[in-house]
């Protein structure tokens, strides 16, 4: 993609007073237009605006923002010269998991530094309080270690407590991580110095969805949380209060039918983990494995829903043998029972690799925001 095209994409992404969802809707209309309207034509050819459904207020905003193109051109050149990447929504490098989870609300442009291939790997997020209890930090450490051993990426919001523990545990155990910033990526200079080695080794990717030079602000930290959840295939909750970012993120994830695993709390813990489990989260123990004693108390339909979610999570990393599925699930099922169960699931298919039978998720054609 040319620097000129990136300049127009950055200008669209940083345009004030228009929600991200609406910017993406405008882009989709450009993409679906016959003939297709380029990002440059969107700004340079006002004659298209009526066809794209822009209202009078939006037309005025596009006219006003046009004056920012020169400044944004210098910004793009400066960022590229410093090794940053600018990834628009339609780019092949854009993380598919983010579009799948956030759909039309996915960030119009993301700014990164590091190994972009990390975006193509299976990822998990471990979330929780900045002032997490010791048991929650131990849980975080266990889950991050396990993820690293399974070549899964750990997504971190780089906050104190659970976020920082997840990042440190992943890197200490040879794993990889994505750092989702609550600020502009060009203001993370101290972090780039701290993780220079891991970034150059391809083990850390730093990303931001905010204006590149934006300083840390509380509202940006809150706006970053949906990105953390959106970047992960699986979400593990170490500790949650009954309000705040972790709670709202889990509730939103459950509403969207996401697989969310919540640590079963001890009887004397003062947190909302039990409430989140009652609302439909999957209960897991200190090692991140499904709590059998809690599972046994759930209704059969709920147990089946949890088993399906766990199997999908296991297969999302690639083909897995029947034996390994049973080992990872830790269910007291026979090979025959699991085989029949898998064959009944419409989204799962059997395949052969070197004459050995494996199971994998069926691959369908994905739409732009699927």
TORKOL-4160 file (C-alpha; in steps of 0.2 Angstrom, whole numbers, padded with zeros to 4 digits, m for minus):
370
<pt num="1" X="0000" Y="0000" Z="0000"/>
<pt num="2" X="0007" Y="0017" Z="m0004"/>
<pt num="3" X="0011" Y="0031" Z="0008"/>
<pt num="4" X="m0003" Y="0041" Z="0000"/>
<pt num="5" X="m0016" Y="0028" Z="0003"/>
<pt num="6" X="m0010" Y="0026" Z="0021"/>
<pt num="7" X="m0012" Y="0045" Z="0023"/>
<pt num="8" X="m0030" Y="0044" Z="0018"/>
<pt num="9" X="m0034" Y="0029" Z="0029"/>
<pt num="10" X="m0026" Y="0038" Z="0044"/>
<pt num="11" X="m0036" Y="0054" Z="0041"/>
<pt num="12" X="m0052" Y="0043" Z="0041"/>
<pt num="13" X="m0047" Y="0034" Z="0057"/>
<pt num="14" X="m0043" Y="0050" Z="0066"/>
<pt num="15" X="m0058" Y="0060" Z="0060"/>
<pt num="16" X="m0067" Y="0067" Z="0075"/>
<pt num="17" X="m0086" Y="0067" Z="0078"/>
<pt num="18" X="m0090" Y="0051" Z="0068"/>
<pt num="19" X="m0091" Y="0034" Z="0077"/>
<pt num="20" X="m0079" Y="0020" Z="0071"/>
<pt num="21" X="m0094" Y="0010" Z="0067"/>
<pt num="22" X="m0100" Y="0023" Z="0055"/>
<pt num="23" X="m0083" Y="0026" Z="0047"/>
<pt num="24" X="m0082" Y="0007" Z="0043"/>
<pt num="25" X="m0100" Y="0007" Z="0036"/>
<pt num="26" X="m0094" Y="0021" Z="0024"/>
<pt num="27" X="m0079" Y="0011" Z="0019"/>
<pt num="28" X="m0090" Y="m0005" Z="0016"/>
<pt num="29" X="m0101" Y="0006" Z="0005"/>
<pt num="30" X="m0085" Y="0011" Z="m0005"/>
<pt num="31" X="m0080" Y="m0007" Z="m0006"/>
<pt num="32" X="m0097" Y="m0013" Z="m0012"/>
<pt num="33" X="m0099" Y="0001" Z="m0024"/>
<pt num="34" X="m0099" Y="m0003" Z="m0043"/>
<pt num="35" X="m0085" Y="0002" Z="m0047"/>
<pt num="36" X="m0076" Y="0001" Z="m0031"/>
<pt num="37" X="m0072" Y="0018" Z="m0023"/>
<pt num="38" X="m0055" Y="0020" Z="m0017"/>
<pt num="39" X="m0050" Y="0028" Z="0000"/>
<pt num="40" X="m0042" Y="0042" Z="m0010"/>
<pt num="41" X="m0058" Y="0045" Z="m0020"/>
<pt num="42" X="m0068" Y="0045" Z="m0005"/>
<pt num="43" X="m0060" Y="0061" Z="0000"/>
<pt num="44" X="m0056" Y="0068" Z="m0017"/>
<pt num="45" X="m0073" Y="0065" Z="m0026"/>
<pt num="46" X="m0087" Y="0073" Z="m0016"/>
<pt num="47" X="m0099" Y="0068" Z="m0030"/>
<pt num="48" X="m0099" Y="0051" Z="m0023"/>
<pt num="49" X="m0105" Y="0056" Z="m0006"/>
<pt num="50" X="m0123" Y="0056" Z="m0009"/>
<pt num="51" X="m0121" Y="0038" Z="m0017"/>
<pt num="52" X="m0112" Y="0033" Z="m0001"/>
<pt num="53" X="m0126" Y="0039" Z="0010"/>
<pt num="54" X="m0117" Y="0053" Z="0019"/>
<pt num="55" X="m0128" Y="0066" Z="0028"/>
<pt num="56" X="m0125" Y="0084" Z="0027"/>
<pt num="57" X="m0115" Y="0084" Z="0044"/>
<pt num="58" X="m0104" Y="0070" Z="0038"/>
<pt num="59" X="m0100" Y="0080" Z="0022"/>
<pt num="60" X="m0095" Y="0095" Z="0032"/>
<pt num="61" X="m0084" Y="0084" Z="0042"/>
<pt num="62" X="m0075" Y="0077" Z="0027"/>
<pt num="63" X="m0073" Y="0094" Z="0020"/>
<pt num="64" X="m0065" Y="0100" Z="0036"/>
<pt num="65" X="m0054" Y="0085" Z="0038"/>
<pt num="66" X="m0047" Y="0087" Z="0021"/>
<pt num="67" X="m0036" Y="0101" Z="0028"/>
<pt num="68" X="m0027" Y="0088" Z="0039"/>
<pt num="69" X="m0021" Y="0077" Z="0024"/>
<pt num="70" X="m0004" Y="0087" Z="0023"/>
<pt num="71" X="0000" Y="0084" Z="0042"/>
<pt num="72" X="m0005" Y="0066" Z="0041"/>
<pt num="73" X="0006" Y="0064" Z="0027"/>
<pt num="74" X="0021" Y="0069" Z="0037"/>
<pt num="75" X="0015" Y="0058" Z="0051"/>
<pt num="76" X="0014" Y="0043" Z="0040"/>
<pt num="77" X="0031" Y="0046" Z="0033"/>
<pt num="78" X="0038" Y="0049" Z="0051"/>
<pt num="79" X="0030" Y="0033" Z="0058"/>
<pt num="80" X="0036" Y="0022" Z="0044"/>
<pt num="81" X="0053" Y="0028" Z="0045"/>
<pt num="82" X="0054" Y="0024" Z="0063"/>
<pt num="83" X="0048" Y="0006" Z="0060"/>
<pt num="84" X="0030" Y="0007" Z="0064"/>
<pt num="85" X="0016" Y="m0002" Z="0054"/>
<pt num="86" X="0000" Y="0006" Z="0049"/>
<pt num="87" X="m0013" Y="m0007" Z="0046"/>
<pt num="88" X="m0030" Y="m0002" Z="0038"/>
<pt num="89" X="m0046" Y="m0013" Z="0040"/>
<pt num="90" X="m0045" Y="m0020" Z="0023"/>
<pt num="91" X="m0027" Y="m0025" Z="0024"/>
<pt num="92" X="m0022" Y="m0043" Z="0023"/>
<pt num="93" X="m0011" Y="m0040" Z="0039"/>
<pt num="94" X="m0026" Y="m0034" Z="0049"/>
<pt num="95" X="m0030" Y="m0047" Z="0063"/>
<pt num="96" X="m0044" Y="m0058" Z="0057"/>
<pt num="97" X="m0049" Y="m0062" Z="0075"/>
<pt num="98" X="m0052" Y="m0043" Z="0079"/>
<pt num="99" X="m0064" Y="m0042" Z="0064"/>
<pt num="100" X="m0073" Y="m0058" Z="0069"/>
<pt num="101" X="m0076" Y="m0053" Z="0087"/>
<pt num="102" X="m0080" Y="m0034" Z="0085"/>
<pt num="103" X="m0087" Y="m0035" Z="0067"/>
<pt num="104" X="m0092" Y="m0017" Z="0061"/>
<pt num="105" X="m0085" Y="m0009" Z="0077"/>
<pt num="106" X="m0067" Y="m0015" Z="0073"/>
<pt num="107" X="m0055" Y="m0001" Z="0073"/>
<pt num="108" X="m0053" Y="0007" Z="0056"/>
<pt num="109" X="m0034" Y="0007" Z="0057"/>
<pt num="110" X="m0022" Y="0000" Z="0070"/>
<pt num="111" X="m0004" Y="0005" Z="0073"/>
<pt num="112" X="0009" Y="m0008" Z="0077"/>
<pt num="113" X="0027" Y="m0012" Z="0080"/>
<pt num="114" X="0034" Y="m0029" Z="0080"/>
<pt num="115" X="0031" Y="m0046" Z="0072"/>
<pt num="116" X="0014" Y="m0045" Z="0063"/>
<pt num="117" X="0014" Y="m0063" Z="0060"/>
<pt num="118" X="0009" Y="m0065" Z="0078"/>
<pt num="119" X="m0009" Y="m0059" Z="0073"/>
<pt num="120" X="m0011" Y="m0076" Z="0064"/>
<pt num="121" X="m0008" Y="m0086" Z="0079"/>
<pt num="122" X="m0021" Y="m0093" Z="0092"/>
<pt num="123" X="m0022" Y="m0080" Z="0106"/>
<pt num="124" X="m0029" Y="m0079" Z="0124"/>
<pt num="125" X="m0032" Y="m0065" Z="0136"/>
<pt num="126" X="m0031" Y="m0066" Z="0155"/>
<pt num="127" X="m0040" Y="m0051" Z="0163"/>
<pt num="128" X="m0043" Y="m0045" Z="0180"/>
<pt num="129" X="m0040" Y="m0032" Z="0194"/>
<pt num="130" X="m0025" Y="m0020" Z="0195"/>
<pt num="131" X="m0025" Y="m0025" Z="0214"/>
<pt num="132" X="m0027" Y="m0043" Z="0211"/>
<pt num="133" X="m0025" Y="m0056" Z="0226"/>
<pt num="134" X="m0011" Y="m0067" Z="0226"/>
<pt num="135" X="m0021" Y="m0082" Z="0221"/>
<pt num="136" X="m0027" Y="m0073" Z="0206"/>
<pt num="137" X="m0009" Y="m0069" Z="0201"/>
<pt num="138" X="m0005" Y="m0087" Z="0203"/>
<pt num="139" X="m0019" Y="m0092" Z="0192"/>
<pt num="140" X="m0013" Y="m0079" Z="0179"/>
<pt num="141" X="0004" Y="m0086" Z="0180"/>
<pt num="142" X="m0002" Y="m0104" Z="0177"/>
<pt num="143" X="m0013" Y="m0100" Z="0163"/>
<pt num="144" X="0000" Y="m0089" Z="0154"/>
<pt num="145" X="0013" Y="m0103" Z="0156"/>
<pt num="146" X="0001" Y="m0116" Z="0149"/>
<pt num="147" X="m0003" Y="m0105" Z="0134"/>
<pt num="148" X="0015" Y="m0102" Z="0131"/>
<pt num="149" X="0018" Y="m0121" Z="0131"/>
<pt num="150" X="0004" Y="m0123" Z="0118"/>
<pt num="151" X="0011" Y="m0109" Z="0107"/>
<pt num="152" X="m0003" Y="m0098" Z="0111"/>
<pt num="153" X="m0001" Y="m0079" Z="0111"/>
<pt num="154" X="m0005" Y="m0070" Z="0127"/>
<pt num="155" X="m0014" Y="m0053" Z="0125"/>
<pt num="156" X="m0010" Y="m0040" Z="0138"/>
<pt num="157" X="m0017" Y="m0023" Z="0142"/>
<pt num="158" X="m0001" Y="m0018" Z="0150"/>
<pt num="159" X="m0009" Y="m0013" Z="0166"/>
<pt num="160" X="m0003" Y="m0017" Z="0184"/>
<pt num="161" X="m0009" Y="m0033" Z="0192"/>
<pt num="162" X="m0016" Y="m0047" Z="0181"/>
<pt num="163" X="m0011" Y="m0039" Z="0164"/>
<pt num="164" X="0007" Y="m0036" Z="0169"/>
<pt num="165" X="0008" Y="m0054" Z="0177"/>
<pt num="166" X="0001" Y="m0062" Z="0161"/>
<pt num="167" X="0014" Y="m0053" Z="0150"/>
<pt num="168" X="0029" Y="m0057" Z="0161"/>
<pt num="169" X="0024" Y="m0075" Z="0164"/>
<pt num="170" X="0022" Y="m0078" Z="0145"/>
<pt num="171" X="0039" Y="m0070" Z="0141"/>
<pt num="172" X="0048" Y="m0079" Z="0155"/>
<pt num="173" X="0042" Y="m0095" Z="0149"/>
<pt num="174" X="0047" Y="m0093" Z="0131"/>
<pt num="175" X="0030" Y="m0087" Z="0125"/>
<pt num="176" X="0024" Y="m0073" Z="0114"/>
<pt num="177" X="0013" Y="m0058" Z="0118"/>
<pt num="178" X="0003" Y="m0044" Z="0111"/>
<pt num="179" X="0003" Y="m0028" Z="0121"/>
<pt num="180" X="m0013" Y="m0017" Z="0118"/>
<pt num="181" X="m0009" Y="0000" Z="0123"/>
<pt num="182" X="m0021" Y="0013" Z="0132"/>
<pt num="183" X="m0012" Y="0027" Z="0123"/>
<pt num="184" X="m0004" Y="0032" Z="0106"/>
<pt num="185" X="0010" Y="0020" Z="0100"/>
<pt num="186" X="0022" Y="0034" Z="0098"/>
<pt num="187" X="0021" Y="0038" Z="0117"/>
<pt num="188" X="0027" Y="0021" Z="0122"/>
<pt num="189" X="0045" Y="0025" Z="0121"/>
<pt num="190" X="0050" Y="0018" Z="0138"/>
<pt num="191" X="0040" Y="0002" Z="0134"/>
<pt num="192" X="0049" Y="0000" Z="0118"/>
<pt num="193" X="0066" Y="0001" Z="0127"/>
<pt num="194" X="0060" Y="m0011" Z="0140"/>
<pt num="195" X="0055" Y="m0024" Z="0128"/>
<pt num="196" X="0067" Y="m0020" Z="0114"/>
<pt num="197" X="0075" Y="m0038" Z="0114"/>
<pt num="198" X="0058" Y="m0047" Z="0114"/>
<pt num="199" X="0052" Y="m0036" Z="0100"/>
<pt num="200" X="0067" Y="m0039" Z="0089"/>
<pt num="201" X="0066" Y="m0058" Z="0093"/>
<pt num="202" X="0048" Y="m0057" Z="0086"/>
<pt num="203" X="0040" Y="m0062" Z="0103"/>
<pt num="204" X="0031" Y="m0046" Z="0107"/>
<pt num="205" X="0020" Y="m0036" Z="0096"/>
<pt num="206" X="0014" Y="m0019" Z="0102"/>
<pt num="207" X="m0002" Y="m0011" Z="0095"/>
<pt num="208" X="m0013" Y="0004" Z="0098"/>
<pt num="209" X="m0030" Y="0010" Z="0090"/>
<pt num="210" X="m0028" Y="0028" Z="0096"/>
<pt num="211" X="m0020" Y="0043" Z="0088"/>
<pt num="212" X="m0001" Y="0039" Z="0087"/>
<pt num="213" X="0004" Y="0054" Z="0098"/>
<pt num="214" X="m0010" Y="0052" Z="0111"/>
<pt num="215" X="m0005" Y="0052" Z="0129"/>
<pt num="216" X="m0012" Y="0040" Z="0142"/>
<pt num="217" X="m0029" Y="0044" Z="0148"/>
<pt num="218" X="m0042" Y="0035" Z="0158"/>
<pt num="219" X="m0055" Y="0035" Z="0145"/>
<pt num="220" X="m0042" Y="0028" Z="0133"/>
<pt num="221" X="m0039" Y="0014" Z="0145"/>
<pt num="222" X="m0057" Y="0010" Z="0146"/>
<pt num="223" X="m0059" Y="0011" Z="0127"/>
<pt num="224" X="m0044" Y="m0001" Z="0125"/>
<pt num="225" X="m0053" Y="m0015" Z="0135"/>
<pt num="226" X="m0065" Y="m0021" Z="0121"/>
<pt num="227" X="m0049" Y="m0022" Z="0110"/>
<pt num="228" X="m0041" Y="m0034" Z="0122"/>
<pt num="229" X="m0056" Y="m0045" Z="0122"/>
<pt num="230" X="m0058" Y="m0044" Z="0103"/>
<pt num="231" X="m0040" Y="m0049" Z="0101"/>
<pt num="232" X="m0042" Y="m0066" Z="0110"/>
<pt num="233" X="m0050" Y="m0082" Z="0105"/>
<pt num="234" X="m0052" Y="m0087" Z="0123"/>
<pt num="235" X="m0054" Y="m0075" Z="0138"/>
<pt num="236" X="m0048" Y="m0081" Z="0156"/>
<pt num="237" X="m0054" Y="m0070" Z="0171"/>
<pt num="238" X="m0043" Y="m0071" Z="0186"/>
<pt num="239" X="m0053" Y="m0059" Z="0197"/>
<pt num="240" X="m0067" Y="m0047" Z="0195"/>
<pt num="241" X="m0077" Y="m0035" Z="0205"/>
<pt num="242" X="m0096" Y="m0033" Z="0202"/>
<pt num="243" X="m0093" Y="m0017" Z="0192"/>
<pt num="244" X="m0078" Y="m0010" Z="0182"/>
<pt num="245" X="m0069" Y="m0015" Z="0166"/>
<pt num="246" X="m0067" Y="m0033" Z="0169"/>
<pt num="247" X="m0086" Y="m0036" Z="0174"/>
<pt num="248" X="m0093" Y="m0026" Z="0159"/>
<pt num="249" X="m0081" Y="m0034" Z="0147"/>
<pt num="250" X="m0087" Y="m0052" Z="0153"/>
<pt num="251" X="m0105" Y="m0047" Z="0152"/>
<pt num="252" X="m0103" Y="m0040" Z="0135"/>
<pt num="253" X="m0093" Y="m0056" Z="0130"/>
<pt num="254" X="m0107" Y="m0067" Z="0137"/>
<pt num="255" X="m0120" Y="m0058" Z="0127"/>
<pt num="256" X="m0110" Y="m0061" Z="0111"/>
<pt num="257" X="m0108" Y="m0079" Z="0115"/>
<pt num="258" X="m0090" Y="m0078" Z="0118"/>
<pt num="259" X="m0080" Y="m0092" Z="0127"/>
<pt num="260" X="m0076" Y="m0084" Z="0144"/>
<pt num="261" X="m0067" Y="m0095" Z="0158"/>
<pt num="262" X="m0068" Y="m0088" Z="0176"/>
<pt num="263" X="m0058" Y="m0094" Z="0190"/>
<pt num="264" X="m0068" Y="m0103" Z="0203"/>
<pt num="265" X="m0066" Y="m0093" Z="0219"/>
<pt num="266" X="m0061" Y="m0099" Z="0236"/>
<pt num="267" X="m0076" Y="m0099" Z="0249"/>
<pt num="268" X="m0068" Y="m0084" Z="0258"/>
<pt num="269" X="m0064" Y="m0073" Z="0243"/>
<pt num="270" X="m0073" Y="m0056" Z="0241"/>
<pt num="271" X="m0075" Y="m0055" Z="0222"/>
<pt num="272" X="m0089" Y="m0057" Z="0209"/>
<pt num="273" X="m0081" Y="m0072" Z="0201"/>
<pt num="274" X="m0096" Y="m0083" Z="0207"/>
<pt num="275" X="m0108" Y="m0071" Z="0200"/>
<pt num="276" X="m0100" Y="m0072" Z="0183"/>
<pt num="277" X="m0101" Y="m0091" Z="0183"/>
<pt num="278" X="m0119" Y="m0090" Z="0187"/>
<pt num="279" X="m0122" Y="m0079" Z="0172"/>
<pt num="280" X="m0114" Y="m0092" Z="0160"/>
<pt num="281" X="m0096" Y="m0091" Z="0161"/>
<pt num="282" X="m0086" Y="m0107" Z="0161"/>
<pt num="283" X="m0079" Y="m0111" Z="0178"/>
<pt num="284" X="m0060" Y="m0116" Z="0179"/>
<pt num="285" X="m0048" Y="m0121" Z="0193"/>
<pt num="286" X="m0032" Y="m0113" Z="0198"/>
<pt num="287" X="m0023" Y="m0121" Z="0182"/>
<pt num="288" X="m0037" Y="m0115" Z="0170"/>
<pt num="289" X="m0045" Y="m0132" Z="0168"/>
<pt num="290" X="m0064" Y="m0134" Z="0169"/>
<pt num="291" X="m0070" Y="m0137" Z="0187"/>
<pt num="292" X="m0077" Y="m0154" Z="0187"/>
<pt num="293" X="m0087" Y="m0152" Z="0204"/>
<pt num="294" X="m0095" Y="m0136" Z="0197"/>
<pt num="295" X="m0099" Y="m0144" Z="0181"/>
<pt num="296" X="m0108" Y="m0158" Z="0189"/>
<pt num="297" X="m0120" Y="m0146" Z="0197"/>
<pt num="298" X="m0125" Y="m0138" Z="0181"/>
<pt num="299" X="m0139" Y="m0143" Z="0170"/>
<pt num="300" X="m0136" Y="m0155" Z="0156"/>
<pt num="301" X="m0139" Y="m0142" Z="0143"/>
<pt num="302" X="m0126" Y="m0130" Z="0151"/>
<pt num="303" X="m0113" Y="m0144" Z="0153"/>
<pt num="304" X="m0115" Y="m0147" Z="0134"/>
<pt num="305" X="m0113" Y="m0129" Z="0130"/>
<pt num="306" X="m0097" Y="m0128" Z="0140"/>
<pt num="307" X="m0090" Y="m0144" Z="0132"/>
<pt num="308" X="m0094" Y="m0137" Z="0115"/>
<pt num="309" X="m0085" Y="m0121" Z="0119"/>
<pt num="310" X="m0070" Y="m0130" Z="0125"/>
<pt num="311" X="m0069" Y="m0141" Z="0110"/>
<pt num="312" X="m0070" Y="m0126" Z="0098"/>
<pt num="313" X="m0056" Y="m0118" Z="0108"/>
<pt num="314" X="m0045" Y="m0133" Z="0107"/>
<pt num="315" X="m0048" Y="m0135" Z="0088"/>
<pt num="316" X="m0046" Y="m0117" Z="0084"/>
<pt num="317" X="m0027" Y="m0119" Z="0086"/>
<pt num="318" X="m0027" Y="m0132" Z="0072"/>
<pt num="319" X="m0031" Y="m0151" Z="0069"/>
<pt num="320" X="m0031" Y="m0161" Z="0085"/>
<pt num="321" X="m0031" Y="m0180" Z="0088"/>
<pt num="322" X="m0046" Y="m0189" Z="0097"/>
<pt num="323" X="m0034" Y="m0194" Z="0111"/>
<pt num="324" X="m0027" Y="m0176" Z="0114"/>
<pt num="325" X="m0045" Y="m0169" Z="0114"/>
<pt num="326" X="m0049" Y="m0180" Z="0128"/>
<pt num="327" X="m0033" Y="m0176" Z="0137"/>
<pt num="328" X="m0036" Y="m0157" Z="0136"/>
<pt num="329" X="m0054" Y="m0159" Z="0141"/>
<pt num="330" X="m0051" Y="m0170" Z="0156"/>
<pt num="331" X="m0068" Y="m0179" Z="0154"/>
<pt num="332" X="m0071" Y="m0196" Z="0159"/>
<pt num="333" X="m0077" Y="m0201" Z="0142"/>
<pt num="334" X="m0073" Y="m0216" Z="0131"/>
<pt num="335" X="m0065" Y="m0214" Z="0114"/>
<pt num="336" X="m0081" Y="m0220" Z="0106"/>
<pt num="337" X="m0092" Y="m0208" Z="0116"/>
<pt num="338" X="m0081" Y="m0193" Z="0111"/>
<pt num="339" X="m0080" Y="m0199" Z="0093"/>
<pt num="340" X="m0099" Y="m0200" Z="0091"/>
<pt num="341" X="m0100" Y="m0183" Z="0100"/>
<pt num="342" X="m0088" Y="m0175" Z="0087"/>
<pt num="343" X="m0097" Y="m0182" Z="0073"/>
<pt num="344" X="m0113" Y="m0175" Z="0078"/>
<pt num="345" X="m0106" Y="m0157" Z="0078"/>
<pt num="346" X="m0109" Y="m0148" Z="0062"/>
<pt num="347" X="m0094" Y="m0136" Z="0063"/>
<pt num="348" X="m0082" Y="m0150" Z="0066"/>
<pt num="349" X="m0074" Y="m0161" Z="0052"/>
<pt num="350" X="m0063" Y="m0176" Z="0052"/>
<pt num="351" X="m0047" Y="m0176" Z="0042"/>
<pt num="352" X="m0031" Y="m0187" Z="0039"/>
<pt num="353" X="m0014" Y="m0181" Z="0041"/>
<pt num="354" X="0000" Y="m0194" Z="0037"/>
<pt num="355" X="m0013" Y="m0208" Z="0039"/>
<pt num="356" X="m0018" Y="m0202" Z="0056"/>
<pt num="357" X="m0036" Y="m0196" Z="0060"/>
<pt num="358" X="m0038" Y="m0178" Z="0067"/>
<pt num="359" X="m0052" Y="m0167" Z="0070"/>
<pt num="360" X="m0053" Y="m0148" Z="0065"/>
<pt num="361" X="m0065" Y="m0134" Z="0063"/>
<pt num="362" X="m0074" Y="m0133" Z="0046"/>
<pt num="363" X="m0067" Y="m0118" Z="0036"/>
<pt num="364" X="m0080" Y="m0108" Z="0028"/>
<pt num="365" X="m0079" Y="m0092" Z="0017"/>
<pt num="366" X="m0079" Y="m0077" Z="0029"/>
<pt num="367" X="m0086" Y="m0060" Z="0026"/>
<pt num="368" X="m0077" Y="m0044" Z="0029"/>
<pt num="369" X="m0082" Y="m0043" Z="0047"/>
<pt num="370" X="m0086" Y="m0062" Z="0051"/>
